[in-house]
Amino acid sequence: MASTNETLAQKEIGRLIAADKVQGTPVSSPAGERIGSIENVMIDKPSGRVAYAVMSFGGFLGMGKSRYPLPWDLLEYDTGLDSYVVDIDPAVLEGAPVYEEGRTNWGDEAWGRRVYDYYKVTPYWS
């Protein structure tokens, strides 16, 4: 008999999805053009809300790729595309705050506010 974790890893449950199944899901424009993929999700521990999707694109074999924290509320899942869809002009994305391993402080509210202000989205903690 499969454990609960094995069951969650194998399938989606109604409207819910296991976090590890979100990783690798494509991110597309409304026109269906692939922009990148979800590398990770950042969850606010006290509230349980997903705060950011870390979208990655570019690079080769994991090197040189760019990582952008996108406020979760920007993303909509499109079942027809089997992709999260985000309506962001590529020029806007190129100027967006980036996630830098070892340098980004996810707990810094000023940094988080900068991300949410950049995308003109109400912060998840408001």
Protein Blocks (a to p, Z undefined) as FASTA:
>chain_A
ZZfklmmmmpcehjbccfklmgopacddfkopafbdcfbdcddfknopafbdcddeejee
hiapacddddfklpccdfklopacddddfklmmmpccddehkacfklmklmmmmmmmnop
acfkZZ
